Amino acid sequence: MVTLEGNNMRKRKDDARREDGGRWLWQSENQGQLLGFVNYIPPYATVTNQEISTGVNYGSGTAGIRDETGSQLGDRVSLDKQLLNHAKIISRLSLFQHNVTFTQEYLKKCVYISVIGNNDYINNYLMPNNYPTSRIYTIDQYAAVLVKQYSKQLTTLYKLGARKIAVFSLGLIGCTPSEIAQFGTDGRPCVDSINDAVSRLNNRLKPLVDDLNNDFSDARFTFINLTSISTPPEGVTLPTEPCCQLRADGQCVPNSIPCPTRNLSIFYDGFHTTEIANTAFATRSYTALSPMDASPYDISHLAQL
C-alpha cells in the first residue's frame, strides 16, 4: 500500500518540518486496517529497506497539488516532491531485491491512495493575504489549473509503475469549524461559497479518472467521492462544533479540556475529523454504499483486481 497525501489543515510552524505524515493521515491508516495491515504504513522519512515492501506513507501536513501551497507555514512535501520520493523508494526496492523485474511486477499489485487538494484551497486560494491565486484565477480557472497539474502528477505515478490508484475528492471544506468561524455562513449549516469552489475541482476529478483509464488500459484508476460519503441524509444537519477550544490557527488550545464524548463530534479541532468520523469515511470508501461513493470501484474491489 502506498499513500500520497496532504492534510487539510493549517498547522503550527513548529510542526511544519515533519515529512513523515504522522498523525496527519486519517484515510490511509483506516484503509490500511481494512486491507488487513496490522501496523501503520511506515513513513517515507524513516522507512527501512525491510519495510518498503509493506508500503510507504509519503504524506505531509499542508502539502498540495501546487508546490507553493502551505509555504506560509514552513517546509512541507508537495505532491511533486512526494513523487520524487516515490521514485527513490522504487530504486531502493530494486536494489534491495536485486531484481528490477520483480519490483515492476510488485508495484502493479500495490494500492495507491491519493488524498490531496484540500490545502490548495485552505492554505492557498482562501488566503489572499498570503497567495495571489484568488486574484489571478476565477474559481473555475483555478479548478482547471489544479486538475491539469494533478493529471500530469497521476500520469507520472503511472509511469513509475502504479496500476491501482484511488483518487479521493476533496472534503466539504466549507463545513469545517475554522472556515465557518472565519467566513460565516449567513445562517446556513456551512460556508456554501467555499463548498461551491471546491465542487468545481471535485466535478473534474471523475472525468479525469475516466480519461486516465482510457489512456492507460492496463491501469485501474478509481474515484472516491468524499462529498457523497460525507453529505448527511436530507433533513439531517451534522454538528460542526469542534471537540476542543480553538486557537486562531484552528488547532486546539494547549492543555485545554476536550469534549467528554468524542464519539458525538465530527470535528476534533478546526479542521480534523474525529476517529469515529474517520472510520466511517474509510469504511464507506472501502465498501461503497451508493454508486455515487466510488466509480468505477470501491477500494475493496480495487485491491482484488
C-alpha positions in Angstrom: 0.0 0.0 0.0 1.3 3.4 -1.0 -0.1 6.7 0.2 0.4 10.1 -1.4 -1.4 12.8 0.7 -1.7 16.3 2.0 -3.5 17.1 5.2 -6.5 19.6 5.2 -5.2 21.9 7.9 -3.3 25.0 8.8 -0.5 23.7 11.1 1.9 25.4 13.5 5.3 26.4 12.2 7.0 24.0 14.7 5.1 21.1 13.1 5.9 22.3 9.6 9.1 20.4 9.1 7.6 17.0 9.7 7.9 14.9 6.5 6.6 11.7 7.9 2.9 12.5 7.6 2.5 11.1 11.1 -0.8 12.0 12.7 -1.9 14.0 9.7 -3.2 10.9 7.8 -6.5 9.5 8.7 -7.6 8.0 5.4 -4.6 5.8 4.6 -4.3 4.3 8.1 -8.0 3.4 8.3 -7.8 1.9 4.8 -4.7 0.0 5.8 -6.6 -1.6 8.7 -9.5 -2.6 6.4 -6.9 -4.1 3.9 -5.5 -6.2 6.7 -2.5 -4.3 7.8 -1.7 -4.7 11.5 0.8 -1.8 11.8 0.8 1.7 10.4 2.2 2.2 7.0 5.8 3.4 7.7 6.6 7.0 6.8 9.0 7.8 4.0 11.4 9.7 6.3 12.3 6.7 8.3 11.2 3.6 6.3 13.8 0.8 6.2 14.6 -1.4 3.2 12.9 -4.3 5.0 9.7 -2.2 5.5 9.4 -0.9 1.9 7.6 -3.9 0.6 4.8 -3.3 3.2 4.1 0.1 1.8 5.2 3.7 2.3 3.4 6.8 3.6 4.6 9.9 1.7 2.0 12.3 3.4 3.0 15.7 4.5 1.0 18.3 6.5 -0.3 21.2 4.4 1.0 19.7 1.2 -0.8 20.4 -2.0 -1.0 19.8 -5.7 0.7 23.2 -6.2 4.3 23.5 -4.9 3.7 26.8 -3.1 0.7 25.6 -1.2 1.3 25.8 2.6 4.5 27.7 2.2 3.4 30.3 4.8 3.8 27.6 7.4 7.3 26.4 6.5 8.7 23.3 5.0 6.3 20.7 3.6 6.5 18.0 0.9 4.3 18.9 -2.1 2.9 16.2 -4.3 5.6 16.7 -6.9 8.2 16.1 -4.2 6.3 13.1 -2.9 6.5 11.6 -6.4 10.3 12.2 -6.4 10.5 10.5 -3.1 8.5 7.6 -4.5 11.0 7.2 -7.4 13.8 7.0 -4.8 11.8 4.3 -2.9 11.4 2.3 -6.2 15.2 2.5 -6.7 15.8 1.3 -3.1 13.4 -1.6 -3.6 15.1 -2.7 -6.8 18.5 -2.6 -5.2 17.2 -4.5 -2.1 15.5 -7.2 -4.1 18.4 -7.3 -6.7 15.6 -7.6 -9.3 14.1 -4.8 -11.4 11.5 -7.1 -13.0 10.3 -8.2 -9.5 9.9 -4.6 -8.5 7.9 -3.7 -11.6 5.5 -6.6 -11.0 5.3 -5.9 -7.3 4.3 -2.3 -7.9 1.4 -3.4 -10.1 -0.1 -5.2 -7.1 0.1 -2.2 -4.8 -2.9 0.0 -3.9 -2.1 3.7 -4.2 -4.3 6.2 -2.2 -4.0 9.8 -3.2 -5.8 12.3 -1.0 -4.7 15.8 -1.8 -6.1 19.2 -2.9 -7.7 20.4 0.3 -4.8 22.6 1.1 -4.7 24.1 -2.3 -7.8 25.9 -1.1 -7.3 26.1 2.7 -3.7 27.1 2.6 -3.7 28.9 -0.8 -6.8 30.1 -2.6 -8.7 31.1 0.5 -5.7 33.0 1.9 -5.5 36.1 -0.3 -3.1 37.9 2.0 -0.6 35.1 1.5 -1.2 33.9 -2.0 -2.2 35.6 -5.3 -4.1 32.7 -6.8 -7.6 34.1 -6.0 -6.6 37.3 -7.8 -5.1 35.5 -10.8 -7.8 32.9 -11.3 -11.5 32.7 -11.1 -13.0 29.8 -9.2 -13.4 27.8 -12.4 -10.0 28.7 -13.8 -8.3 27.7 -10.5 -10.0 24.3 -10.6 -9.0 23.8 -14.2 -5.3 24.7 -13.4 -5.3 22.3 -10.4 -6.8 19.3 -12.4 -4.4 19.9 -15.3 -1.4 19.7 -12.9 -2.9 16.8 -11.0 -3.4 14.9 -14.3 0.3 15.2 -15.0 1.2 14.0 -11.5 -1.1 11.0 -11.7 0.4 10.2 -15.1 3.9 10.4 -13.5 2.6 8.0 -10.8 1.5 5.6 -13.6 4.9 5.9 -15.4 6.6 5.0 -12.1 4.7 1.7 -12.1 1.4 2.3 -10.3 -1.5 0.4 -11.6 -4.2 0.6 -8.9 -4.8 4.2 -7.9 -7.6 5.5 -5.7 -8.2 9.3 -6.3 -10.1 10.9 -3.5 -12.2 14.0 -3.9 -11.8 17.0 -1.6 -13.9 17.2 1.5 -16.6 19.7 2.4 -14.1 22.3 3.5 -16.8 24.9 4.0 -18.2 22.8 6.8 -15.1 22.8 8.9 -15.3 24.8 12.2 -12.4 27.1 11.3 -13.7 28.1 7.9 -17.2 28.7 9.4 -15.6 30.9 12.1 -13.6 32.9 9.6 -16.1 33.4 6.8 -19.6 32.9 8.4 -22.5 31.0 7.0 -25.3 33.5 6.7 -27.5 31.2 8.7 -26.6 28.1 6.6 -25.0 25.0 8.1 -21.8 25.6 6.1 -19.9 28.2 4.0 -21.7 27.5 0.7 -19.3 29.6 -1.3 -16.3 27.5 -0.2 -18.1 24.2 -0.9 -19.1 25.6 -4.3 -15.5 26.5 -5.1 -14.3 23.0 -4.0 -17.0 21.4 -6.1 -15.5 22.9 -9.2 -12.5 20.8 -8.7 -14.3 17.7 -7.5 -16.6 17.8 -10.6 -13.5 17.5 -12.7 -11.9 14.5 -10.9 -14.2 11.7 -12.0 -13.8 12.8 -15.7 -10.1 12.9 -15.0 -10.2 9.3 -13.7 -12.2 8.2 -16.7 -9.7 9.8 -19.1 -6.7 8.1 -17.3 -8.4 4.7 -17.5 -9.0 5.3 -21.2 -5.4 6.4 -21.8 -3.8 3.6 -19.8 -5.7 0.4 -20.4 -3.6 -1.7 -18.1 -4.2 0.6 -15.1 -7.2 0.8 -12.8 -7.9 4.3 -11.5 -10.9 4.9 -9.4 -12.6 7.9 -7.9 -13.7 8.0 -4.3 -16.3 10.7 -3.7 -15.9 12.1 -0.2 -18.7 14.6 -0.9 -21.2 11.8 -1.4 -19.8 9.9 1.6 -19.8 12.9 4.0 -23.1 14.5 2.9 -25.8 13.7 5.5 -29.3 12.4 4.5 -31.8 15.1 3.6 -33.1 16.9 6.6 -30.2 15.9 8.8 -27.7 18.5 10.0 -24.4 17.2 11.2 -22.7 19.0 14.2 -19.8 21.3 13.2 -18.7 22.3 16.7 -15.1 21.3 17.4 -14.3 19.0 20.3 -11.8 21.4 21.8 -11.3 25.1 22.3 -9.6 26.5 19.2 -6.7 28.8 18.6 -6.6 31.2 15.8 -4.9 28.7 13.5 -7.7 26.1 14.0 -5.8 23.8 16.4 -6.7 23.0 20.0 -5.6 25.4 22.7 -2.8 23.6 24.6 -3.8 21.9 27.8 -7.5 22.8 27.2 -10.1 20.2 28.1 -11.6 18.4 25.1 -15.3 17.4 24.9 -16.1 14.4 27.2 -17.7 12.2 24.5 -15.7 12.5 21.2 -18.0 9.9 19.5 -20.6 12.6 19.4 -18.4 15.0 17.5 -17.5 15.1 13.8 -14.5 17.5 14.2 -11.9 17.3 16.9 -10.3 20.7 16.1 -10.9 23.3 13.5 -10.1 21.0 10.5 -9.5 17.4 11.6 -12.3 14.9 12.0 -12.6 12.6 15.0 -11.7 8.9 14.9 -15.4 7.8 14.6 -15.8 10.1 11.6 -12.6 8.9 10.0 -13.6 5.3 10.5 -17.0 6.0 8.8 -15.3 7.7 5.8 -12.8 4.9 5.4 -15.3 2.1 5.8 -17.6 3.6 3.2 -14.8 4.3 0.7 -13.6 0.7 1.2 -17.1 -0.7 0.7 -19.4 1.8 -1.1 -23.0 2.1 0.0 -24.0 4.1 -3.1 -23.0 4.2 -6.7 -22.1 7.8 -6.0 -19.5 6.8 -3.4 -17.0 5.2 -5.8 -16.5 4.9 -9.5 -15.8 2.5 -11.1 -14.6 0.6 -8.0 -14.6 1.0 -4.2 -11.2 0.2 -2.6 -12.1 -3.4 -1.6 -12.7 -4.2 -5.3 -9.7 -2.2 -6.5 -7.5 -4.3 -4.2 -8.8 -7.6 -5.7 -8.2 -6.6 -9.3 
